[in-house]
Amino acid sequence: MDFDLFMERYGYKILLGIFGAVFIVIIGTLLASFYLLFKVLGYFAATLLVVFLIIYAFTVKRRVMDAHAQAHAKYFYDDRPKR
């Protein structure tokens, strides 16, 4: 069986399985961390912390990431017209 036939029959299923496993591990880690957070701190404190983190991510962190992107664009992107 050559490589093209193998990829046509099995390759995409294998890739889908790998990406699915990675996705499940990422989501599982996130859910497990939320579970432990709520178990350790309690519902009220954990909810306040999660709300604070969401607000922080969409305000402060967004501005920081935008500043980093602009700094990288300044040094790594040449906006001069081509000759």
Backbone torsions as a table, in degrees:
resi	resn	phi	psi	omega
1	MET	NA	127.4	179.8
2	ASP	-83.6	172.6	-172.6
3	PHE	-65.0	-41.1	-178.8
4	ASP	-62.8	-42.6	179.0
5	LEU	-67.2	-39.1	177.7
6	PHE	-62.1	-45.8	179.9
7	MET	-64.9	-35.4	179.8
8	GLU	-68.2	-38.2	-176.8
9	ARG	-85.8	-42.9	-171.2
10	TYR	-122.0	-27.1	-169.7
11	GLY	-60.7	-45.7	-177.7
12	TYR	-69.9	-30.6	175.5
13	LYS	-68.5	-39.6	177.5
14	ILE	-65.1	-45.8	178.5
15	LEU	-62.0	-40.9	177.2
16	LEU	-62.3	-40.6	177.3
17	GLY	-63.7	-41.6	179.3
18	ILE	-65.4	-48.4	179.1
19	PHE	-64.4	-36.6	176.6
20	GLY	-64.1	-41.7	178.5
21	ALA	-64.7	-42.1	178.3
22	VAL	-63.2	-43.2	178.9
23	PHE	-61.9	-43.8	179.4
24	ILE	-64.6	-39.3	178.3
25	VAL	-65.1	-42.2	179.9
26	ILE	-64.9	-48.7	-179.9
27	ILE	-65.5	-39.1	178.6
28	GLY	-63.5	-40.6	177.6
29	THR	-64.2	-42.4	178.5
30	LEU	-63.6	-45.6	179.4
31	LEU	-66.4	-38.8	178.1
32	ALA	-65.5	-38.2	178.4
33	SER	-67.6	-38.4	175.4
34	PHE	-65.3	-40.4	178.4
35	TYR	-60.4	-48.0	179.7
36	LEU	-65.6	-37.0	177.9
37	LEU	-61.1	-46.6	179.6
38	PHE	-69.2	-32.8	-179.8
39	LYS	-70.8	-41.0	-176.3
40	VAL	-78.3	-46.1	-173.2
41	LEU	-91.6	-21.0	-174.0
42	GLY	94.6	166.2	-173.1
43	TYR	-68.0	-43.1	-175.4
44	PHE	-66.7	-52.0	-177.8
45	ALA	-65.8	-39.8	180.0
46	ALA	-67.1	-39.3	177.4
47	THR	-63.7	-43.4	176.3
48	LEU	-60.5	-41.9	179.8
49	LEU	-65.6	-43.0	179.4
50	VAL	-65.1	-43.0	178.0
51	VAL	-63.3	-42.5	177.7
52	PHE	-62.1	-42.4	179.1
53	LEU	-65.4	-38.3	178.1
54	ILE	-66.2	-44.6	178.1
55	ILE	-62.5	-43.0	178.2
56	TYR	-61.3	-41.9	-177.8
57	ALA	-66.0	-36.5	-176.4
58	PHE	-90.9	-4.9	177.6
59	THR	-116.1	-72.7	-173.9
60	VAL	-68.7	-50.8	-175.8
61	LYS	-64.1	-34.7	178.2
62	ARG	-63.5	-42.3	179.0
63	ARG	-67.2	-39.4	178.8
64	VAL	-64.2	-44.3	179.7
65	MET	-67.0	-35.6	176.5
66	ASP	-66.3	-39.9	177.2
67	ALA	-64.4	-40.6	176.3
68	HIS	-63.0	-41.6	179.7
69	ALA	-63.6	-41.1	178.9
70	GLN	-67.5	-37.9	178.0
71	ALA	-66.2	-41.6	178.2
72	HIS	-67.5	-37.4	178.6
73	ALA	-65.1	-33.5	-179.8
74	LYS	-65.2	-37.5	-174.9
75	TYR	-97.6	-24.1	-173.5
76	PHE	-112.3	-4.6	-179.2
77	TYR	-120.0	124.4	-179.6
78	ASP	-96.9	107.2	-177.0
79	ASP	-93.3	8.9	176.8
80	ARG	-70.3	146.9	178.8
81	PRO	-66.2	146.0	179.4
82	LYS	-73.8	148.3	179.7
83	ARG	-86.4	NA	NA
